[in-house]
Amino acid sequence: MLKIRLKRLGRKKKAFYRIILIDSRKKRDGKAIEEIGFYNPLNKQHKIDIVKVKKNIKKGAQLTKTVRNLIKYNYE
């Protein structure tokens, strides 16, 4: 099953995240199928390609709770 979830990058105590499409059986920081956006919690910056998200949801991908909340509060 495909999931749209966060991939952690950055240093210790200064993390930022990429929003990716990945197989749910892969590890958190594994190789992504597609990169959909990013989220930086330190300065609250984010960018998500909603067209790609909707396209992948139609194909059967599922959102994690965190990504769902980011989209819900910022793009609806």
mmCIF file of the N, C-alpha and C atoms, coordinates in Angstrom:
data_MODEL
# 
_entry.id   MODEL 
# 
loop_
_atom_site.group_PDB 
_atom_site.id 
_atom_site.type_symbol 
_atom_site.label_atom_id 
_atom_site.label_alt_id 
_atom_site.label_comp_id 
_atom_site.label_asym_id 
_atom_site.label_entity_id 
_atom_site.label_seq_id 
_atom_site.pdbx_PDB_ins_code 
_atom_site.Cartn_x 
_atom_site.Cartn_y 
_atom_site.Cartn_z 
_atom_site.occupancy 
_atom_site.B_iso_or_equiv 
_atom_site.pdbx_formal_charge 
_atom_site.auth_seq_id 
_atom_site.auth_comp_id 
_atom_site.auth_asym_id 
_atom_site.auth_atom_id 
_atom_site.pdbx_PDB_model_num 
ATOM 1   N N  . MET A 1 1  ? 0.839  -1.169 0.000  1.00 0.00 ? 1  MET A N  1 
ATOM 2   C CA . MET A 1 1  ? 0.000  0.000  0.000  1.00 0.00 ? 1  MET A CA 1 
ATOM 3   C C  . MET A 1 1  ? 0.893  1.243  0.000  1.00 0.00 ? 1  MET A C  1 
ATOM 4   N N  . LEU A 1 2  ? 0.473  2.257  -0.741 1.00 0.00 ? 2  LEU A N  1 
ATOM 5   C CA . LEU A 1 2  ? 1.222  3.506  -0.807 1.00 0.00 ? 2  LEU A CA 1 
ATOM 6   C C  . LEU A 1 2  ? 0.739  4.468  0.272  1.00 0.00 ? 2  LEU A C  1 
ATOM 7   N N  . LYS A 1 3  ? 1.689  5.211  0.827  1.00 0.00 ? 3  LYS A N  1 
ATOM 8   C CA . LYS A 1 3  ? 1.361  6.204  1.850  1.00 0.00 ? 3  LYS A CA 1 
ATOM 9   C C  . LYS A 1 3  ? 2.012  7.525  1.488  1.00 0.00 ? 3  LYS A C  1 
ATOM 10  N N  . ILE A 1 4  ? 1.331  8.596  1.856  1.00 0.00 ? 4  ILE A N  1 
ATOM 11  C CA . ILE A 1 4  ? 1.905  9.930  1.755  1.00 0.00 ? 4  ILE A CA 1 
ATOM 12  C C  . ILE A 1 4  ? 2.266  10.313 3.179  1.00 0.00 ? 4  ILE A C  1 
ATOM 13  N N  . ARG A 1 5  ? 3.568  10.435 3.434  1.00 0.00 ? 5  ARG A N  1 
ATOM 14  C CA . ARG A 1 5  ? 4.032  10.669 4.796  1.00 0.00 ? 5  ARG A CA 1 
ATOM 15  C C  . ARG A 1 5  ? 5.262  11.564 4.815  1.00 0.00 ? 5  ARG A C  1 
ATOM 16  N N  . LEU A 1 6  ? 5.781  11.821 6.017  1.00 0.00 ? 6  LEU A N  1 
ATOM 17  C CA . LEU A 1 6  ? 6.927  12.699 6.194  1.00 0.00 ? 6  LEU A CA 1 
ATOM 18  C C  . LEU A 1 6  ? 8.232  11.913 6.185  1.00 0.00 ? 6  LEU A C  1 
ATOM 19  N N  . LYS A 1 7  ? 9.255  12.541 5.616  1.00 0.00 ? 7  LYS A N  1 
ATOM 20  C CA . LYS A 1 7  ? 10.614 11.999 5.637  1.00 0.00 ? 7  LYS A CA 1 
ATOM 21  C C  . LYS A 1 7  ? 11.476 13.031 6.357  1.00 0.00 ? 7  LYS A C  1 
ATOM 22  N N  . ARG A 1 8  ? 12.150 12.616 7.432  1.00 0.00 ? 8  ARG A N  1 
ATOM 23  C CA . ARG A 1 8  ? 12.907 13.544 8.268  1.00 0.00 ? 8  ARG A CA 1 
ATOM 24  C C  . ARG A 1 8  ? 14.274 13.838 7.659  1.00 0.00 ? 8  ARG A C  1 
ATOM 25  N N  . LEU A 1 9  ? 14.615 15.112 7.633  1.00 0.00 ? 9  LEU A N  1 
ATOM 26  C CA . LEU A 1 9  ? 15.923 15.575 7.182  1.00 0.00 ? 9  LEU A CA 1 
ATOM 27  C C  . LEU A 1 9  ? 16.426 16.621 8.176  1.00 0.00 ? 9  LEU A C  1 
ATOM 28  N N  . GLY A 1 10 ? 17.651 17.068 8.005  1.00 0.00 ? 10 GLY A N  1 
ATOM 29  C CA . GLY A 1 10 ? 18.200 18.107 8.872  1.00 0.00 ? 10 GLY A CA 1 
ATOM 30  C C  . GLY A 1 10 ? 19.048 17.527 9.983  1.00 0.00 ? 10 GLY A C  1 
ATOM 31  N N  . ARG A 1 11 ? 19.467 18.433 10.865 1.00 0.00 ? 11 ARG A N  1 
ATOM 32  C CA . ARG A 1 11 ? 20.327 18.029 11.968 1.00 0.00 ? 11 ARG A CA 1 
ATOM 33  C C  . ARG A 1 11 ? 19.517 17.762 13.217 1.00 0.00 ? 11 ARG A C  1 
ATOM 34  N N  . LYS A 1 12 ? 20.237 17.336 14.239 1.00 0.00 ? 12 LYS A N  1 
ATOM 35  C CA . LYS A 1 12 ? 19.618 17.134 15.544 1.00 0.00 ? 12 LYS A CA 1 
ATOM 36  C C  . LYS A 1 12 ? 19.077 18.470 16.061 1.00 0.00 ? 12 LYS A C  1 
ATOM 37  N N  . LYS A 1 13 ? 17.854 18.456 16.554 1.00 0.00 ? 13 LYS A N  1 
ATOM 38  C CA . LYS A 1 13 ? 17.156 19.624 17.082 1.00 0.00 ? 13 LYS A CA 1 
ATOM 39  C C  . LYS A 1 13 ? 16.777 20.656 16.021 1.00 0.00 ? 13 LYS A C  1 
ATOM 40  N N  . LYS A 1 14 ? 17.103 20.410 14.739 1.00 0.00 ? 14 LYS A N  1 
ATOM 41  C CA . LYS A 1 14 ? 16.768 21.337 13.651 1.00 0.00 ? 14 LYS A CA 1 
ATOM 42  C C  . LYS A 1 14 ? 16.217 20.551 12.464 1.00 0.00 ? 14 LYS A C  1 
ATOM 43  N N  . ALA A 1 15 ? 15.213 19.770 12.734 1.00 0.00 ? 15 ALA A N  1 
ATOM 44  C CA . ALA A 1 15 ? 14.653 18.894 11.708 1.00 0.00 ? 15 ALA A CA 1 
ATOM 45  C C  . ALA A 1 15 ? 13.719 19.650 10.779 1.00 0.00 ? 15 ALA A C  1 
ATOM 46  N N  . PHE A 1 16 ? 13.676 19.208 9.521  1.00 0.00 ? 16 PHE A N  1 
ATOM 47  C CA . PHE A 1 16 ? 12.639 19.611 8.595  1.00 0.00 ? 16 PHE A CA 1 
ATOM 48  C C  . PHE A 1 16 ? 12.247 18.365 7.834  1.00 0.00 ? 16 PHE A C  1 
ATOM 49  N N  . TYR A 1 17 ? 11.118 18.416 7.174  1.00 0.00 ? 17 TYR A N  1 
ATOM 50  C CA . TYR A 1 17 ? 10.541 17.213 6.598  1.00 0.00 ? 17 TYR A CA 1 
ATOM 51  C C  . TYR A 1 17 ? 10.167 17.407 5.143  1.00 0.00 ? 17 TYR A C  1 
ATOM 52  N N  . ARG A 1 18 ? 10.325 16.355 4.366  1.00 0.00 ? 18 ARG A N  1 
ATOM 53  C CA . ARG A 1 18 ? 9.785  16.307 3.019  1.00 0.00 ? 18 ARG A CA 1 
ATOM 54  C C  . ARG A 1 18 ? 8.523  15.453 3.050  1.00 0.00 ? 18 ARG A C  1 
ATOM 55  N N  . ILE A 1 19 ? 7.546  15.845 2.290  1.00 0.00 ? 19 ILE A N  1 
ATOM 56  C CA . ILE A 1 19 ? 6.316  15.074 2.172  1.00 0.00 ? 19 ILE A CA 1 
ATOM 57  C C  . ILE A 1 19 ? 6.480  14.213 0.931  1.00 0.00 ? 19 ILE A C  1 
ATOM 58  N N  . ILE A 1 20 ? 6.410  12.885 1.119  1.00 0.00 ? 20 ILE A N  1 
ATOM 59  C CA . ILE A 1 20 ? 6.746  11.954 0.047  1.00 0.00 ? 20 ILE A CA 1 
ATOM 60  C C  . ILE A 1 20 ? 5.669  10.896 -0.137 1.00 0.00 ? 20 ILE A C  1 
ATOM 61  N N  . LEU A 1 21 ? 5.708  10.268 -1.296 1.00 0.00 ? 21 LEU A N  1 
ATOM 62  C CA . LEU A 1 21 ? 4.901  9.087  -1.586 1.00 0.00 ? 21 LEU A CA 1 
ATOM 63  C C  . LEU A 1 21 ? 5.845  7.899  -1.513 1.00 0.00 ? 21 LEU A C  1 
ATOM 64  N N  . ILE A 1 22 ? 5.490  6.908  -0.688 1.00 0.00 ? 22 ILE A N  1 
ATOM 65  C CA . ILE A 1 22 ? 6.380  5.770  -0.460 1.00 0.00 ? 22 ILE A CA 1 
ATOM 66  C C  . ILE A 1 22 ? 5.551  4.533  -0.134 1.00 0.00 ? 22 ILE A C  1 
ATOM 67  N N  . ASP A 1 23 ? 6.119  3.377  -0.375 1.00 0.00 ? 23 ASP A N  1 
ATOM 68  C CA . ASP A 1 23 ? 5.470  2.122  0.009  1.00 0.00 ? 23 ASP A CA 1 
ATOM 69  C C  . ASP A 1 23 ? 5.467  2.043  1.539  1.00 0.00 ? 23 ASP A C  1 
ATOM 70  N N  . SER A 1 24 ? 4.353  1.641  2.123  1.00 0.00 ? 24 SER A N  1 
ATOM 71  C CA . SER A 1 24 ? 4.208  1.646  3.580  1.00 0.00 ? 24 SER A CA 1 
ATOM 72  C C  . SER A 1 24 ? 5.158  0.677  4.271  1.00 0.00 ? 24 SER A C  1 
ATOM 73  N N  . ARG A 1 25 ? 5.694  -0.296 3.558  1.00 0.00 ? 25 ARG A N  1 
ATOM 74  C CA . ARG A 1 25 ? 6.604  -1.272 4.179  1.00 0.00 ? 25 ARG A CA 1 
ATOM 75  C C  . ARG A 1 25 ? 8.040  -0.770 4.248  1.00 0.00 ? 25 ARG A C  1 
ATOM 76  N N  . LYS A 1 26 ? 8.351  0.323  3.581  1.00 0.00 ? 26 LYS A N  1 
ATOM 77  C CA . LYS A 1 26 ? 9.703  0.882  3.600  1.00 0.00 ? 26 LYS A CA 1 
ATOM 78  C C  . LYS A 1 26 ? 9.934  1.669  4.880  1.00 0.00 ? 26 LYS A C  1 
ATOM 79  N N  . LYS A 1 27 ? 11.219 1.840  5.231  1.00 0.00 ? 27 LYS A N  1 
ATOM 80  C CA . LYS A 1 27 ? 11.536 2.604  6.431  1.00 0.00 ? 27 LYS A CA 1 
ATOM 81  C C  . LYS A 1 27 ? 11.258 4.096  6.215  1.00 0.00 ? 27 LYS A C  1 
ATOM 82  N N  . ARG A 1 28 ? 11.173 4.840  7.306  1.00 0.00 ? 28 ARG A N  1 
ATOM 83  C CA . ARG A 1 28 ? 10.767 6.237  7.274  1.00 0.00 ? 28 ARG A CA 1 
ATOM 84  C C  . ARG A 1 28 ? 11.611 7.080  6.319  1.00 0.00 ? 28 ARG A C  1 
ATOM 85  N N  . ASP A 1 29 ? 12.907 6.904  6.348  1.00 0.00 ? 29 ASP A N  1 
ATOM 86  C CA . ASP A 1 29 ? 13.792 7.724  5.529  1.00 0.00 ? 29 ASP A CA 1 
ATOM 87  C C  . ASP A 1 29 ? 14.275 6.994  4.281  1.00 0.00 ? 29 ASP A C  1 
ATOM 88  N N  . GLY A 1 30 ? 13.508 6.000  3.825  1.00 0.00 ? 30 GLY A N  1 
ATOM 89  C CA . GLY A 1 30 ? 13.874 5.244  2.640  1.00 0.00 ? 30 GLY A CA 1 
ATOM 90  C C  . GLY A 1 30 ? 13.669 6.039  1.367  1.00 0.00 ? 30 GLY A C  1 
ATOM 91  N N  . LYS A 1 31 ? 14.002 5.393  0.251  1.00 0.00 ? 31 LYS A N  1 
ATOM 92  C CA . LYS A 1 31 ? 13.893 6.049  -1.051 1.00 0.00 ? 31 LYS A CA 1 
ATOM 93  C C  . LYS A 1 31 ? 12.419 6.240  -1.411 1.00 0.00 ? 31 LYS A C  1 
ATOM 94  N N  . ALA A 1 32 ? 12.068 7.459  -1.775 1.00 0.00 ? 32 ALA A N  1 
ATOM 95  C CA . ALA A 1 32 ? 10.683 7.807  -2.082 1.00 0.00 ? 32 ALA A CA 1 
ATOM 96  C C  . ALA A 1 32 ? 10.363 7.534  -3.541 1.00 0.00 ? 32 ALA A C  1 
ATOM 97  N N  . ILE A 1 33 ? 9.107  7.250  -3.819 1.00 0.00 ? 33 ILE A N  1 
ATOM 98  C CA . ILE A 1 33 ? 8.627  7.116  -5.190 1.00 0.00 ? 33 ILE A CA 1 
ATOM 99  C C  . ILE A 1 33 ? 8.495  8.503  -5.813 1.00 0.00 ? 33 ILE A C  1 
ATOM 100 N N  . GLU A 1 34 ? 7.951  9.433  -5.022 1.00 0.00 ? 34 GLU A N  1 
ATOM 101 C CA . GLU A 1 34 ? 7.729  10.795 -5.512 1.00 0.00 ? 34 GLU A CA 1 
ATOM 102 C C  . GLU A 1 34 ? 7.774  11.770 -4.341 1.00 0.00 ? 34 GLU A C  1 
ATOM 103 N N  . GLU A 1 35 ? 8.335  12.947 -4.593 1.00 0.00 ? 35 GLU A N  1 
ATOM 104 C CA . GLU A 1 35 ? 8.390  13.996 -3.589 1.00 0.00 ? 35 GLU A CA 1 
ATOM 105 C C  . GLU A 1 35 ? 7.258  14.980 -3.870 1.00 0.00 ? 35 GLU A C  1 
ATOM 106 N N  . ILE A 1 36 ? 6.447  15.255 -2.861 1.00 0.00 ? 36 ILE A N  1 
ATOM 107 C CA . ILE A 1 36 ? 5.232  16.043 -3.059 1.00 0.00 ? 36 ILE A CA 1 
ATOM 108 C C  . ILE A 1 36 ? 5.329  17.430 -2.442 1.00 0.00 ? 36 ILE A C  1 
ATOM 109 N N  . GLY A 1 37 ? 6.179  17.627 -1.442 1.00 0.00 ? 37 GLY A N  1 
ATOM 110 C CA . GLY A 1 37 ? 6.303  18.933 -0.813 1.00 0.00 ? 37 GLY A CA 1 
ATOM 111 C C  . GLY A 1 37 ? 7.259  18.902 0.352  1.00 0.00 ? 37 GLY A C  1 
ATOM 112 N N  . PHE A 1 38 ? 7.214  19.956 1.178  1.00 0.00 ? 38 PHE A N  1 
ATOM 113 C CA . PHE A 1 38 ? 8.068  20.006 2.358  1.00 0.00 ? 38 PHE A CA 1 
ATOM 114 C C  . PHE A 1 38 ? 7.341  20.706 3.494  1.00 0.00 ? 38 PHE A C  1 
ATOM 115 N N  . TYR A 1 39 ? 7.854  20.522 4.704  1.00 0.00 ? 39 TYR A N  1 
ATOM 116 C CA . TYR A 1 39 ? 7.313  21.162 5.897  1.00 0.00 ? 39 TYR A CA 1 
ATOM 117 C C  . TYR A 1 39 ? 8.461  21.438 6.849  1.00 0.00 ? 39 TYR A C  1 
ATOM 118 N N  . ASN A 1 40 ? 8.584  22.704 7.268  1.00 0.00 ? 40 ASN A N  1 
ATOM 119 C CA . ASN A 1 40 ? 9.615  23.094 8.220  1.00 0.00 ? 40 ASN A CA 1 
ATOM 120 C C  . ASN A 1 40 ? 8.919  23.586 9.494  1.00 0.00 ? 40 ASN A C  1 
ATOM 121 N N  . PRO A 1 41 ? 8.908  22.786 10.565 1.00 0.00 ? 41 PRO A N  1 
ATOM 122 C CA . PRO A 1 41 ? 8.194  23.178 11.786 1.00 0.00 ? 41 PRO A CA 1 
ATOM 123 C C  . PRO A 1 41 ? 8.867  24.313 12.560 1.00 0.00 ? 41 PRO A C  1 
ATOM 124 N N  . LEU A 1 42 ? 10.127 24.589 12.292 1.00 0.00 ? 42 LEU A N  1 
ATOM 125 C CA . LEU A 1 42 ? 10.828 25.633 13.038 1.00 0.00 ? 42 LEU A CA 1 
ATOM 126 C C  . LEU A 1 42 ? 10.316 27.026 12.672 1.00 0.00 ? 42 LEU A C  1 
ATOM 127 N N  . ASN A 1 43 ? 10.082 27.271 11.384 1.00 0.00 ? 43 ASN A N  1 
ATOM 128 C CA . ASN A 1 43 ? 9.567  28.580 10.980 1.00 0.00 ? 43 ASN A CA 1 
ATOM 129 C C  . ASN A 1 43 ? 8.204  28.481 10.289 1.00 0.00 ? 43 ASN A C  1 
ATOM 130 N N  . LYS A 1 44 ? 7.561  27.332 10.426 1.00 0.00 ? 44 LYS A N  1 
ATOM 131 C CA . LYS A 1 44 ? 6.189  27.100 9.943  1.00 0.00 ? 44 LYS A CA 1 
ATOM 132 C C  . LYS A 1 44 ? 6.037  27.272 8.435  1.00 0.00 ? 44 LYS A C  1 
ATOM 133 N N  . GLN A 1 45 ? 7.095  27.034 7.676  1.00 0.00 ? 45 GLN A N  1 
ATOM 134 C CA . GLN A 1 45 ? 6.990  27.075 6.221  1.00 0.00 ? 45 GLN A CA 1 
ATOM 135 C C  . GLN A 1 45 ? 6.540  25.717 5.722  1.00 0.00 ? 45 GLN A C  1 
ATOM 136 N N  . HIS A 1 46 ? 5.759  25.726 4.658  1.00 0.00 ? 46 HIS A N  1 
ATOM 137 C CA . HIS A 1 46 ? 5.323  24.482 4.047  1.00 0.00 ? 46 HIS A CA 1 
ATOM 138 C C  . HIS A 1 46 ? 4.902  24.740 2.604  1.00 0.00 ? 46 HIS A C  1 
ATOM 139 N N  . LYS A 1 47 ? 5.015  23.723 1.794  1.00 0.00 ? 47 LYS A N  1 
ATOM 140 C CA . LYS A 1 47 ? 4.556  23.783 0.419  1.00 0.00 ? 47 LYS A CA 1 
ATOM 141 C C  . LYS A 1 47 ? 4.166  22.361 0.044  1.00 0.00 ? 47 LYS A C  1 
ATOM 142 N N  . ILE A 1 48 ? 2.931  22.195 -0.396 1.00 0.00 ? 48 ILE A N  1 
ATOM 143 C CA . ILE A 1 48 ? 2.434  20.875 -0.777 1.00 0.00 ? 48 ILE A CA 1 
ATOM 144 C C  . ILE A 1 48 ? 1.785  20.990 -2.141 1.00 0.00 ? 48 ILE A C  1 
ATOM 145 N N  . ASP A 1 49 ? 2.136  20.084 -3.054 1.00 0.00 ? 49 ASP A N  1 
ATOM 146 C CA . ASP A 1 49 ? 1.521  20.052 -4.380 1.00 0.00 ? 49 ASP A CA 1 
ATOM 147 C C  . ASP A 1 49 ? 0.204  19.279 -4.275 1.00 0.00 ? 49 ASP A C  1 
ATOM 148 N N  . ILE A 1 50 ? -0.884 20.009 -4.129 1.00 0.00 ? 50 ILE A N  1 
ATOM 149 C CA . ILE A 1 50 ? -2.195 19.408 -3.897 1.00 0.00 ? 50 ILE A CA 1 
ATOM 150 C C  . ILE A 1 50 ? -2.647 18.563 -5.088 1.00 0.00 ? 50 ILE A C  1 
ATOM 151 N N  . VAL A 1 51 ? -2.273 18.964 -6.299 1.00 0.00 ? 51 VAL A N  1 
ATOM 152 C CA . VAL A 1 51 ? -2.658 18.194 -7.493 1.00 0.00 ? 51 VAL A CA 1 
ATOM 153 C C  . VAL A 1 51 ? -2.074 16.788 -7.429 1.00 0.00 ? 51 VAL A C  1 
ATOM 154 N N  . LYS A 1 52 ? -0.803 16.679 -7.043 1.00 0.00 ? 52 LYS A N  1 
ATOM 155 C CA . LYS A 1 52 ? -0.163 15.366 -6.924 1.00 0.00 ? 52 LYS A CA 1 
ATOM 156 C C  . LYS A 1 52 ? -0.782 14.545 -5.795 1.00 0.00 ? 52 LYS A C  1 
ATOM 157 N N  . VAL A 1 53 ? -1.132 15.212 -4.698 1.00 0.00 ? 53 VAL A N  1 
ATOM 158 C CA . VAL A 1 53 ? -1.753 14.514 -3.575 1.00 0.00 ? 53 VAL A CA 1 
ATOM 159 C C  . VAL A 1 53 ? -3.081 13.911 -4.002 1.00 0.00 ? 53 VAL A C  1 
ATOM 160 N N  . LYS A 1 54 ? -3.929 14.707 -4.639 1.00 0.00 ? 54 LYS A N  1 
ATOM 161 C CA . LYS A 1 54 ? -5.242 14.221 -5.068 1.00 0.00 ? 54 LYS A CA 1 
ATOM 162 C C  . LYS A 1 54 ? -5.121 13.109 -6.103 1.00 0.00 ? 54 LYS A C  1 
ATOM 163 N N  . LYS A 1 55 ? -4.152 13.234 -7.016 1.00 0.00 ? 55 LYS A N  1 
ATOM 164 C CA . LYS A 1 55 ? -3.939 12.203 -8.031 1.00 0.00 ? 55 LYS A CA 1 
ATOM 165 C C  . LYS A 1 55 ? -3.564 10.870 -7.389 1.00 0.00 ? 55 LYS A C  1 
ATOM 166 N N  . ASN A 1 56 ? -2.684 10.917 -6.390 1.00 0.00 ? 56 ASN A N  1 
ATOM 167 C CA . ASN A 1 56 ? -2.244 9.685  -5.732 1.00 0.00 ? 56 ASN A CA 1 
ATOM 168 C C  . ASN A 1 56 ? -3.305 9.105  -4.814 1.00 0.00 ? 56 ASN A C  1 
ATOM 169 N N  . ILE A 1 57 ? -4.138 9.938  -4.224 1.00 0.00 ? 57 ILE A N  1 
ATOM 170 C CA . ILE A 1 57 ? -5.242 9.432  -3.405 1.00 0.00 ? 57 ILE A CA 1 
ATOM 171 C C  . ILE A 1 57 ? -6.225 8.666  -4.284 1.00 0.00 ? 57 ILE A C  1 
ATOM 172 N N  . LYS A 1 58 ? -6.465 9.169  -5.483 1.00 0.00 ? 58 LYS A N  1 
ATOM 173 C CA . LYS A 1 58 ? -7.352 8.462  -6.421 1.00 0.00 ? 58 LYS A CA 1 
ATOM 174 C C  . LYS A 1 58 ? -6.784 7.101  -6.806 1.00 0.00 ? 58 LYS A C  1 
ATOM 175 N N  . LYS A 1 59 ? -5.462 7.000  -6.828 1.00 0.00 ? 59 LYS A N  1 
ATOM 176 C CA . LYS A 1 59 ? -4.813 5.728  -7.158 1.00 0.00 ? 59 LYS A CA 1 
ATOM 177 C C  . LYS A 1 59 ? -4.776 4.774  -5.966 1.00 0.00 ? 59 LYS A C  1 
ATOM 178 N N  . GLY A 1 60 ? -5.152 5.249  -4.772 1.00 0.00 ? 60 GLY A N  1 
ATOM 179 C CA . GLY A 1 60 ? -5.215 4.371  -3.610 1.00 0.00 ? 60 GLY A CA 1 
ATOM 180 C C  . GLY A 1 60 ? -4.251 4.694  -2.496 1.00 0.00 ? 60 GLY A C  1 
ATOM 181 N N  . ALA A 1 61 ? -3.483 5.763  -2.603 1.00 0.00 ? 61 ALA A N  1 
ATOM 182 C CA . ALA A 1 61 ? -2.549 6.134  -1.542 1.00 0.00 ? 61 ALA A CA 1 
ATOM 183 C C  . ALA A 1 61 ? -3.321 6.658  -0.333 1.00 0.00 ? 61 ALA A C  1 
ATOM 184 N N  . GLN A 1 62 ? -2.741 6.469  0.850  1.00 0.00 ? 62 GLN A N  1 
ATOM 185 C CA . GLN A 1 62 ? -3.361 6.941  2.078  1.00 0.00 ? 62 GLN A CA 1 
ATOM 186 C C  . GLN A 1 62 ? -2.471 7.986  2.733  1.00 0.00 ? 62 GLN A C  1 
ATOM 187 N N  . LEU A 1 63 ? -3.099 8.952  3.388  1.00 0.00 ? 63 LEU A N  1 
ATOM 188 C CA . LEU A 1 63 ? -2.379 10.002 4.101  1.00 0.00 ? 63 LEU A CA 1 
ATOM 189 C C  . LEU A 1 63 ? -2.150 9.588  5.548  1.00 0.00 ? 63 LEU A C  1 
ATOM 190 N N  . THR A 1 64 ? -1.015 9.988  6.105  1.00 0.00 ? 64 THR A N  1 
ATOM 191 C CA . THR A 1 64 ? -0.820 9.813  7.535  1.00 0.00 ? 64 THR A CA 1 
ATOM 192 C C  . THR A 1 64 ? -1.564 10.935 8.255  1.00 0.00 ? 64 THR A C  1 
ATOM 193 N N  . LYS A 1 65 ? -1.752 10.801 9.561  1.00 0.00 ? 65 LYS A N  1 
ATOM 194 C CA . LYS A 1 65 ? -2.483 11.816 10.333 1.00 0.00 ? 65 LYS A CA 1 
ATOM 195 C C  . LYS A 1 65 ? -1.815 13.180 10.236 1.00 0.00 ? 65 LYS A C  1 
ATOM 196 N N  . THR A 1 66 ? -0.497 13.218 10.337 1.00 0.00 ? 66 THR A N  1 
ATOM 197 C CA . THR A 1 66 ? 0.228  14.484 10.318 1.00 0.00 ? 66 THR A CA 1 
ATOM 198 C C  . THR A 1 66 ? 0.066  15.191 8.981  1.00 0.00 ? 66 THR A C  1 
ATOM 199 N N  . VAL A 1 67 ? 0.223  14.468 7.895  1.00 0.00 ? 67 VAL A N  1 
ATOM 200 C CA . VAL A 1 67 ? 0.082  15.067 6.567  1.00 0.00 ? 67 VAL A CA 1 
ATOM 201 C C  . VAL A 1 67 ? -1.364 15.502 6.344  1.00 0.00 ? 67 VAL A C  1 
ATOM 202 N N  . ARG A 1 68 ? -2.314 14.699 6.792  1.00 0.00 ? 68 ARG A N  1 
ATOM 203 C CA . ARG A 1 68 ? -3.725 15.060 6.655  1.00 0.00 ? 68 ARG A CA 1 
ATOM 204 C C  . ARG A 1 68 ? -4.005 16.380 7.384  1.00 0.00 ? 68 ARG A C  1 
ATOM 205 N N  . ASN A 1 69 ? -3.450 16.538 8.584  1.00 0.00 ? 69 ASN A N  1 
ATOM 206 C CA . ASN A 1 69 ? -3.644 17.775 9.340  1.00 0.00 ? 69 ASN A CA 1 
ATOM 207 C C  . ASN A 1 69 ? -2.993 18.970 8.659  1.00 0.00 ? 69 ASN A C  1 
ATOM 208 N N  . LEU A 1 70 ? -1.808 18.793 8.096  1.00 0.00 ? 70 LEU A N  1 
ATOM 209 C CA . LEU A 1 70 ? -1.153 19.884 7.373  1.00 0.00 ? 70 LEU A CA 1 
ATOM 210 C C  . LEU A 1 70 ? -2.010 20.357 6.202  1.00 0.00 ? 70 LEU A C  1 
ATOM 211 N N  . ILE A 1 71 ? -2.549 19.415 5.456  1.00 0.00 ? 71 ILE A N  1 
ATOM 212 C CA . ILE A 1 71 ? -3.376 19.763 4.304  1.00 0.00 ? 71 ILE A CA 1 
ATOM 213 C C  . ILE A 1 71 ? -4.691 20.393 4.768  1.00 0.00 ? 71 ILE A C  1 
ATOM 214 N N  . LYS A 1 72 ? -5.275 19.835 5.777  1.00 0.00 ? 72 LYS A N  1 
ATOM 215 C CA . LYS A 1 72 ? -6.573 20.308 6.270  1.00 0.00 ? 72 LYS A CA 1 
ATOM 216 C C  . LYS A 1 72 ? -6.498 21.756 6.749  1.00 0.00 ? 72 LYS A C  1 
ATOM 217 N N  . TYR A 1 73 ? -5.508 22.081 7.571  1.00 0.00 ? 73 TYR A N  1 
ATOM 218 C CA . TYR A 1 73 ? -5.427 23.404 8.158  1.00 0.00 ? 73 TYR A CA 1 
ATOM 219 C C  . TYR A 1 73 ? -4.868 24.460 7.213  1.00 0.00 ? 73 TYR A C  1 
ATOM 220 N N  . ASN A 1 74 ? -4.165 24.060 6.172  1.00 0.00 ? 74 ASN A N  1 
ATOM 221 C CA . ASN A 1 74 ? -3.497 25.041 5.325  1.00 0.00 ? 74 ASN A CA 1 
ATOM 222 C C  . ASN A 1 74 ? -4.054 25.156 3.908  1.00 0.00 ? 74 ASN A C  1 
ATOM 223 N N  . TYR A 1 75 ? -4.792 24.163 3.452  1.00 0.00 ? 75 TYR A N  1 
ATOM 224 C CA . TYR A 1 75 ? -5.223 24.188 2.056  1.00 0.00 ? 75 TYR A CA 1 
ATOM 225 C C  . TYR A 1 75 ? -6.727 24.035 1.878  1.00 0.00 ? 75 TYR A C  1 
ATOM 226 N N  . GLU A 1 76 ? -7.499 24.031 2.946  1.00 0.00 ? 76 GLU A N  1 
ATOM 227 C CA . GLU A 1 76 ? -8.957 23.933 2.801  1.00 0.00 ? 76 GLU A CA 1 
ATOM 228 C C  . GLU A 1 76 ? -9.628 25.152 3.336  1.00 0.00 ? 76 GLU A C  1 
# 
